Every structure is written in structure tokens, then in C-alpha cells.
Amino acid sequence: RMHRATGDQTGALQAAQKGQAANVQSHWPALLALQLLAGSNMTGAEPVILRYLEGPQAKPEVRIGYARALVELGRTDEAMAQLNLLTTQQPDYAEGWLVKGALLADLQRDTEANQALNRYLKMIGAEDGTTSLERRSGADQARLILARVAERNKRYSEAEQQLQAVQSPDQVLSVQSRRANILARQGRMAEARQAIRSVPELQPDDARAKLAAEAQLLRDNGMTKQAYQLLSDALKSDPDDESLLYDTAMAAERAERFDDMERLLRRMIELNPKAANAYNALGYSMADRAVRLPEAKQLIEKAVQLSPDDHYIQDSLGWVEFRMGNLAQARQLLESAYKQRPDAEIAAHLGEVLWVMGEQDAARTAWRDSLRLDPDNETLNQTLKRLKVERP
């Protein structure tokens, strides 16, 4: 852990390997390897985890941690396999059903998600209200996911029942945000916005959280101009807040207010010359619109210098190379970024590069990966529409 804390990932991995050699049944080396895998995708850490999980006394917490790391790495099929194994081998371990249900919901396998999450609630006694305090947060998480699934399937009364059962005061904004989405789906946007605004502000950051939730509600329902106006008005009272500048700039881009977006991001760079996300966002927007491409590349390269291991910035660099006609370089960069972090947007970009290079089967494979990672990915849908390609 000391090696890892000082940035010596290799030393940390060697320590985990030595620890496992000393005692293969100890879960501590596997936990350290999990941190290395999830934090930096060190491939050498994975054999340590797998060797521990092969043991007869492997703790379920390690398998869940491994499944979560696989999800973060975009390897959802492997994550599901681990969770299926856990719930088969240890069906009485409640948290396994919670994590499995959450992943099933993310994959929009709604019937299975409902079954897993309701089984979890029954196992911890949540149905009769006897769940212990330490498991209440898990029950609330399950209820919120069940509400999201019900909302997605337009079972609004069922969603409301789940939301009413959420008990934690910390989840008030989450509950009201879900209620707001339900109201918005029914065309009741004014009530939806009021549902979020009515949440009490008990902590210093609550006002900002409510602002972000309302802006997200507007964006999710196609009201991009209203989202930009909301954030722009808030920015007037705190014009140098970096986080708010960035959020407002991204809202401006969605509303196609590109001059405003550029002004806000350049102000952010002026305040913080090391703001890699601002350089990247500005360069990517230019590249995506195919304007001022040399400048776009310079901005993204600056972002790379500031954050060399960020796979999203590598994706932007690949995208600007594609826009400049450098197909081989674009492909190399995007394939490398996708290998580091399988992501729906990177897969969508990689698919377009392959399509233009004439490798249509490989492009469809990349787009299928994008769909698997995020069935509603906006970049993928726009790409397929622009290229007049059916969803693979």
C-alpha cells in the first residue's frame, strides 16, 4: 500500500505477488491487486485476483470487488459471469444479488434485474421494514434501481411505490430526481422542476447538487437551451467557479451556443492553466465540428501533456487525427484508448474510423460493443444516422 501511495504501481504489484506467494489463501494481496486493477488497469494484477478466487475459502467481497472492477473496465460480460458464479455458489450472500441486479438494470435486462433486486430485499428483511441500519443504504439503492426500471417501462405507480419506501435522508435528492423524471415523462415539466427545487438544503453543497440535478433533468428531456440558461444564470453569482464554468460550457455546446462555450472554457483555462478537461473539451468540440483543426489538435495535445493517462483525452486526439484525414494514426490512437478503457463513445468513434477505412465488418463489431456498453449512447446513434447504417 505504501508503494501504491507513492505512485510506485510496479512495486505495489510485486508486493502483492510476494504476499500471495507467502499465503495463497490470504485475501489481503488480492485486495491490493483489486486496487491496482481498478485504479490503473494493471494487467499483472489480475492473475493475483484470479488465483485467490480459485481457492475454496475465497471471500465473496473479493469476487464482488473484481466484478465491479470489470464493469469499470467495460468488461460487463465477464463481470456478469463472476456475479452469476457468486450467486450460484453462495446464494445466501445478499449483496451478490444487489450488485447483480444493479448490473442487470444497467444492461436493461429488466425482468432479471427485478428478480435479483427483490430477492435481495427479501433476504435482508426490507419487505417488512425490519432491515438493520447497516443494510438500509443497500435497500435504498435497490429501491432506487427498481424505481428506475419501472419508470423505464412506464409503470409509474410502481416506481412511485418504490420511491416512497426509500428511508435515508441522504437520498432525498435522488428520490426527488427520479420523481422529476417520471413527471417529465408525463409532460409535467414545471412540476418536475419544482420537485427538485423543493428539496431542503441542509449541507453547503446541496444547492449545487440541486442545480446539477435540474440541469440534467432538462438535458435528458431535450431542453438543452433551458439547461444552458439555468446554469448561465447561476454562473452570474459565482463567475469564477471552475466546476460551474465547465458545466455551463458543456450545456452551451449542447444548445449549439459554440461561441459561449468557447468563451467559458477559455475563461476556465485563464483561471487554471492546468485544467486538462477544458483544453480537451474545447479541442474535441472543434474537431467534432471539423473547424480550426490545427488549433483543435494543439489544444488536445496540451490536454495530453497535462493528463497523459486519460483515455478520454486519447479518444479526442484520435478523433482530431481522423478529422484531419490521418486515418492510420486515428485508428492506432482509438484502438489504444479502447484497450485501456472499453467505453461506448470510444467504440463509436473507432467504428466510424474503421467504416471510412473500408473495414465494415470490424466497424459493426465496434458498434456492437458500443451498444453493449451503453444501449442509448448518443454518439453512436448520431454516427449511425449520419452514415445511414442500421443498428448492428
C-alpha positions as CSV (number, residue, x, y, z in Angstrom):
1,R,0.0,0.0,0.0
2,M,2.9,2.4,0.7
3,H,4.3,1.7,-2.8
4,R,0.9,2.5,-4.3
5,A,0.5,5.6,-2.2
6,T,3.8,7.0,-3.6
7,G,2.8,6.1,-7.2
8,D,5.0,3.0,-7.4
9,Q,2.5,0.7,-9.0
10,T,5.1,-1.8,-10.0
11,G,6.4,-2.1,-6.5
12,A,2.9,-2.5,-5.2
13,L,2.2,-5.3,-7.6
14,Q,5.4,-7.1,-6.7
15,A,4.4,-6.8,-3.0
16,A,1.0,-8.3,-3.8
17,Q,2.7,-11.2,-5.7
18,K,5.1,-11.8,-2.8
19,G,2.3,-11.7,-0.3
20,Q,0.3,-14.3,-2.2
21,A,3.4,-16.5,-2.6
22,A,3.7,-16.4,1.2
23,N,0.0,-17.3,1.8
24,V,-2.2,-18.1,-1.2
25,Q,-5.3,-18.1,1.0
26,S,-4.9,-14.6,2.3
27,H,-7.3,-12.1,0.8
28,W,-5.1,-9.1,1.5
29,P,-2.8,-9.5,-1.6
30,A,-6.0,-9.9,-3.7
31,L,-7.5,-6.7,-2.3
32,L,-4.3,-4.8,-3.1
33,A,-4.4,-6.3,-6.6
34,L,-8.0,-5.1,-7.0
35,Q,-7.0,-1.6,-6.2
36,L,-4.3,-1.8,-8.8
37,L,-6.6,-3.2,-11.4
38,A,-9.4,-0.7,-10.8
39,G,-7.1,2.3,-10.5
40,S,-4.7,1.8,-13.3
41,N,-5.8,-1.3,-15.2
42,M,-2.5,-3.1,-14.4
43,T,-2.9,-6.4,-16.3
44,G,-0.4,-8.1,-14.0
45,A,-2.7,-7.6,-11.0
46,E,-5.5,-9.8,-12.5
47,P,-3.7,-13.1,-12.0
48,V,-3.3,-12.4,-8.3
49,I,-7.1,-11.9,-8.0
50,L,-8.0,-14.9,-10.1
51,R,-5.6,-17.2,-8.2
52,Y,-7.2,-16.1,-4.9
53,L,-10.7,-16.6,-6.2
54,E,-9.9,-20.2,-7.2
55,G,-9.4,-21.1,-3.6
56,P,-12.2,-22.8,-1.6
57,Q,-12.3,-20.1,1.1
58,A,-12.4,-17.1,-1.2
59,K,-14.3,-14.2,0.4
60,P,-17.4,-13.1,-1.6
61,E,-16.4,-9.4,-1.1
62,V,-13.3,-10.0,-3.3
63,R,-15.4,-11.5,-6.1
64,I,-17.8,-8.6,-5.9
65,G,-14.8,-6.2,-6.0
66,Y,-13.5,-8.0,-9.0
67,A,-16.9,-7.8,-10.8
68,R,-17.1,-4.1,-10.1
69,A,-13.6,-3.5,-11.5
70,L,-14.5,-5.4,-14.6
71,V,-17.6,-3.2,-15.0
72,E,-15.4,-0.1,-14.7
73,L,-13.1,-1.6,-17.4
74,G,-16.1,-2.2,-19.7
75,R,-15.9,-6.0,-19.4
76,T,-19.5,-6.4,-18.5
77,D,-19.9,-10.0,-19.8
78,E,-17.0,-11.1,-17.6
79,A,-18.5,-9.2,-14.6
80,M,-21.8,-10.9,-15.1
81,A,-20.1,-14.3,-15.2
82,Q,-18.4,-13.5,-11.9
83,L,-21.7,-12.5,-10.3
84,N,-23.6,-15.5,-11.7
85,L,-20.9,-17.7,-10.2
86,L,-21.2,-15.9,-6.8
87,T,-25.0,-16.2,-6.6
88,T,-24.8,-19.8,-7.6
89,Q,-22.1,-20.8,-5.2
90,Q,-23.2,-18.6,-2.3
91,P,-26.9,-17.9,-2.9
92,D,-27.4,-16.7,0.7
93,Y,-24.9,-13.9,0.3
94,A,-27.3,-11.0,-0.1
95,E,-25.0,-8.3,-1.5
96,G,-24.3,-10.5,-4.5
97,W,-27.9,-10.2,-5.6
98,L,-27.8,-6.4,-5.1
99,V,-24.7,-5.9,-7.3
100,K,-26.0,-8.4,-9.9
101,G,-29.4,-6.6,-10.0
102,A,-27.7,-3.3,-10.5
103,L,-25.7,-4.6,-13.4
104,L,-28.7,-6.3,-15.0
105,A,-30.6,-3.0,-14.8
106,D,-27.7,-1.1,-16.4
107,L,-27.8,-3.7,-19.2
108,Q,-31.6,-3.2,-19.5
109,R,-32.3,-6.8,-18.7
110,D,-35.2,-5.5,-16.6
111,T,-37.1,-8.8,-15.7
112,E,-33.9,-10.4,-14.4
113,A,-33.0,-7.1,-12.6
114,N,-36.3,-7.1,-10.8
115,Q,-36.0,-10.7,-9.7
116,A,-32.4,-10.2,-8.3
117,L,-33.2,-6.9,-6.5
118,N,-36.5,-8.2,-5.0
119,R,-34.7,-11.3,-3.8
120,Y,-32.1,-9.1,-2.2
121,L,-34.8,-7.0,-0.4
122,K,-36.5,-10.2,0.9
123,M,-33.2,-11.6,2.1
124,I,-32.4,-8.6,4.2
125,G,-35.9,-8.2,5.6
126,A,-36.6,-5.0,3.8
127,E,-40.1,-6.1,2.8
128,D,-41.4,-6.0,6.4
129,G,-39.3,-3.0,7.4
130,T,-37.0,-4.9,9.7
131,T,-33.8,-4.3,7.9
132,S,-30.9,-3.2,10.1
133,L,-29.4,0.2,9.9
134,E,-26.2,-1.0,8.2
135,R,-28.2,-2.6,5.4
136,R,-30.7,0.3,4.9
137,S,-28.4,2.0,2.4
138,G,-28.4,-1.2,0.3
139,A,-32.2,-1.4,0.5
140,D,-32.5,2.2,-0.6
141,Q,-30.1,1.6,-3.5
142,A,-32.2,-1.4,-4.6
143,R,-35.4,0.6,-4.4
144,L,-34.0,3.4,-6.5
145,I,-32.9,1.0,-9.2
146,L,-36.3,-0.7,-9.1
147,A,-37.9,2.7,-9.5
148,R,-35.7,3.5,-12.5
149,V,-36.6,0.1,-14.1
150,A,-40.3,0.7,-13.5
151,E,-40.1,4.2,-14.9
152,R,-38.3,3.0,-18.0
153,N,-41.2,0.6,-18.6
154,K,-43.8,3.3,-17.9
155,R,-45.0,1.7,-14.7
156,Y,-45.2,5.0,-13.0
157,S,-47.3,4.0,-10.0
158,E,-44.9,1.1,-9.2
159,A,-42.0,3.5,-9.5
160,E,-43.6,5.8,-7.0
161,Q,-44.2,3.0,-4.6
162,Q,-40.5,2.1,-4.6
163,L,-39.5,5.7,-4.1
164,Q,-41.9,6.1,-1.1
165,A,-40.1,3.2,0.5
166,V,-36.7,4.9,0.4
167,Q,-35.8,5.8,4.0
168,S,-32.4,7.5,4.1
169,P,-32.4,11.3,4.4
170,D,-29.2,11.3,2.3
171,Q,-31.3,10.0,-0.7
172,V,-33.9,12.8,-0.7
173,L,-32.4,14.5,-3.8
174,S,-32.1,11.1,-5.6
175,V,-35.7,10.3,-4.9
176,Q,-36.9,13.7,-6.0
177,S,-34.8,13.5,-9.1
178,R,-36.4,10.2,-10.0
179,R,-39.9,11.6,-9.3
180,A,-39.0,14.6,-11.5
181,N,-38.1,12.2,-14.4
182,I,-41.4,10.5,-14.0
183,L,-43.3,13.8,-14.1
184,A,-41.3,14.9,-17.1
185,R,-42.1,11.7,-19.0
186,Q,-45.8,12.6,-18.4
187,G,-45.3,16.1,-19.8
188,R,-45.4,17.8,-16.4
189,M,-42.1,19.6,-16.6
190,A,-43.0,22.5,-14.3
191,E,-43.9,20.1,-11.5
192,A,-40.8,18.1,-12.3
193,R,-38.5,21.1,-11.8
194,Q,-40.4,22.1,-8.6
195,A,-39.9,18.6,-7.2
196,I,-36.1,19.1,-7.4
197,R,-36.2,22.7,-6.1
198,S,-38.3,21.7,-3.1
199,V,-35.5,19.5,-1.6
200,P,-34.2,21.1,1.6
201,E,-30.7,22.4,1.6
202,L,-29.0,21.0,4.7
203,Q,-25.4,20.9,3.6
204,P,-23.2,23.6,1.9
205,D,-23.1,21.7,-1.4
206,D,-26.8,20.9,-1.5
207,A,-27.7,23.9,-3.6
208,R,-25.1,23.0,-6.3
209,A,-26.3,19.4,-6.3
210,K,-29.9,20.6,-6.9
211,L,-28.7,22.8,-9.7
212,A,-26.9,20.0,-11.4
213,A,-29.9,17.7,-11.0
214,E,-32.3,20.2,-12.5
215,A,-29.9,20.9,-15.4
216,Q,-29.6,17.1,-16.0
217,L,-33.4,16.8,-16.0
218,L,-33.7,19.4,-18.7
219,R,-30.9,17.9,-20.8
220,D,-32.4,14.4,-20.5
221,N,-35.7,15.7,-21.9
222,G,-34.3,17.6,-24.8
223,M,-34.5,21.1,-23.2
224,T,-30.9,22.0,-23.9
225,K,-31.4,25.7,-24.2
226,Q,-33.2,25.8,-20.9
227,A,-30.4,23.8,-19.2
228,Y,-27.9,26.3,-20.5
229,Q,-30.0,29.3,-19.3
230,L,-30.3,27.8,-15.9
231,L,-26.6,27.2,-15.5
232,S,-25.7,30.5,-17.1
233,D,-27.9,32.4,-14.6
234,A,-26.3,30.5,-11.7
235,L,-22.9,31.4,-13.0
236,K,-23.6,35.1,-12.7
237,S,-23.4,34.9,-8.9
238,D,-20.2,32.9,-9.0
239,P,-18.5,33.7,-12.3
240,D,-15.1,32.1,-11.5
241,D,-16.3,28.8,-10.2
242,E,-14.4,26.2,-12.4
243,S,-16.8,23.4,-12.0
244,L,-19.8,25.6,-12.8
245,L,-17.9,27.2,-15.8
246,Y,-17.3,23.7,-17.2
247,D,-20.9,22.5,-16.7
248,T,-22.2,25.7,-18.3
249,A,-19.8,25.4,-21.2
250,M,-21.0,21.8,-21.9
251,A,-24.6,22.9,-21.7
252,A,-23.8,25.7,-24.2
253,E,-22.3,23.2,-26.6
254,R,-25.4,21.0,-26.4
255,A,-27.5,24.1,-27.1
256,E,-25.2,24.9,-30.1
257,R,-24.1,28.1,-28.5
258,F,-20.5,27.4,-29.5
259,D,-19.2,31.0,-29.1
260,D,-20.4,30.9,-25.5
261,M,-18.9,27.5,-24.9
262,E,-15.5,28.7,-26.2
263,R,-15.6,31.9,-24.1
264,L,-16.4,29.9,-20.9
265,L,-13.7,27.3,-21.5
266,R,-11.1,29.9,-22.3
267,R,-12.1,31.7,-19.0
268,M,-11.6,28.4,-17.2
269,I,-8.1,27.9,-18.8
270,E,-7.3,31.5,-17.8
271,L,-8.2,30.7,-14.2
272,N,-6.5,27.4,-14.2
273,P,-3.8,26.8,-17.0
274,K,-3.6,23.1,-15.9
275,A,-7.3,22.4,-16.5
276,A,-6.9,19.4,-18.8
277,N,-10.6,18.9,-19.2
278,A,-11.1,22.4,-20.5
279,Y,-8.4,22.1,-23.2
280,N,-9.8,18.7,-24.1
281,A,-13.4,19.8,-24.3
282,L,-12.6,22.8,-26.4
283,G,-10.4,20.9,-28.8
284,Y,-12.8,18.0,-29.1
285,S,-15.7,20.3,-29.9
286,M,-13.7,21.9,-32.7
287,A,-12.7,18.5,-34.0
288,D,-16.2,17.2,-33.9
289,R,-17.5,20.2,-35.9
290,A,-14.4,20.0,-38.2
291,V,-13.4,23.6,-37.6
292,R,-9.9,25.1,-36.9
293,L,-8.5,21.6,-36.8
294,P,-4.8,22.6,-36.3
295,E,-5.8,24.6,-33.2
296,A,-8.0,21.8,-32.1
297,K,-5.1,19.4,-32.2
298,Q,-2.9,21.8,-30.3
299,L,-5.5,22.1,-27.5
300,I,-5.9,18.3,-27.2
301,E,-2.2,17.8,-27.2
302,K,-1.9,20.2,-24.4
303,A,-4.5,18.2,-22.5
304,V,-2.5,15.0,-23.2
305,Q,0.6,16.7,-21.7
306,L,-1.4,17.6,-18.6
307,S,-3.1,14.2,-18.2
308,P,-1.2,11.6,-20.3
309,D,-3.1,8.6,-19.0
310,D,-6.6,9.9,-19.6
311,H,-8.2,7.6,-22.2
312,Y,-11.0,10.1,-23.0
313,I,-8.3,12.6,-24.0
314,Q,-6.6,9.9,-26.1
315,D,-10.0,9.4,-27.7
316,S,-10.2,13.1,-28.5
317,L,-6.7,13.0,-30.0
318,G,-7.7,10.1,-32.2
319,W,-10.8,11.9,-33.3
320,V,-9.0,15.0,-34.4
321,E,-6.5,12.9,-36.3
322,F,-9.5,11.3,-38.1
323,R,-11.0,14.7,-38.9
324,M,-7.6,15.8,-40.3
325,G,-7.6,12.7,-42.6
326,N,-4.8,10.8,-40.7
327,L,-6.8,7.5,-40.6
328,A,-4.0,5.1,-39.6
329,Q,-2.9,7.4,-36.7
330,A,-6.5,7.8,-35.7
331,R,-7.1,4.1,-35.7
332,Q,-4.0,3.4,-33.6
333,L,-4.9,6.0,-31.0
334,L,-8.5,4.9,-30.7
335,E,-7.7,1.2,-30.5
336,S,-5.1,2.0,-27.8
337,A,-7.7,4.1,-25.9
338,Y,-10.3,1.4,-26.2
339,K,-7.9,-1.2,-25.0
340,Q,-7.1,0.9,-21.9
341,R,-10.8,1.6,-21.1
342,P,-13.6,0.0,-23.1
343,D,-16.1,2.8,-23.5
344,A,-19.2,3.2,-25.6
345,E,-18.1,6.6,-27.1
346,I,-14.6,5.4,-27.9
347,A,-16.1,2.3,-29.6
348,A,-18.4,4.5,-31.6
349,H,-15.5,6.7,-32.8
350,L,-13.4,3.6,-33.6
351,G,-16.2,2.1,-35.6
352,E,-16.5,5.2,-37.8
353,V,-12.8,5.3,-38.5
354,L,-12.9,1.6,-39.5
355,W,-16.0,2.2,-41.6
356,V,-14.3,5.0,-43.6
357,M,-11.2,2.8,-44.0
358,G,-13.5,0.2,-45.7
359,E,-13.4,-2.3,-42.8
360,Q,-17.2,-2.5,-42.4
361,D,-17.3,-5.8,-40.5
362,A,-14.8,-4.6,-38.0
363,A,-16.8,-1.3,-37.7
364,R,-20.0,-3.1,-37.0
365,T,-18.2,-5.2,-34.3
366,A,-17.0,-2.0,-32.6
367,W,-20.5,-0.5,-32.8
368,R,-22.0,-3.7,-31.3
369,D,-19.5,-3.2,-28.4
370,S,-20.7,0.3,-28.0
371,L,-24.3,-0.8,-27.9
372,R,-23.4,-3.5,-25.3
373,L,-21.7,-0.9,-23.1
374,D,-24.4,1.7,-23.5
375,P,-27.5,0.9,-25.4
376,D,-28.6,4.5,-25.5
377,N,-25.3,6.1,-26.4
378,E,-25.9,9.4,-28.1
379,T,-22.6,9.5,-30.1
380,L,-23.3,6.0,-31.5
381,N,-26.9,6.9,-32.5
382,Q,-25.7,10.1,-34.2
383,T,-22.9,8.2,-36.0
384,L,-25.2,5.5,-37.4
385,K,-27.8,8.1,-38.5
386,R,-25.2,10.2,-40.3
387,L,-23.6,7.2,-42.0
388,K,-27.1,5.8,-42.8
389,V,-26.2,2.4,-41.2
390,E,-28.7,0.2,-39.3
391,R,-28.0,-0.6,-35.7
392,P,-25.9,-3.7,-35.6
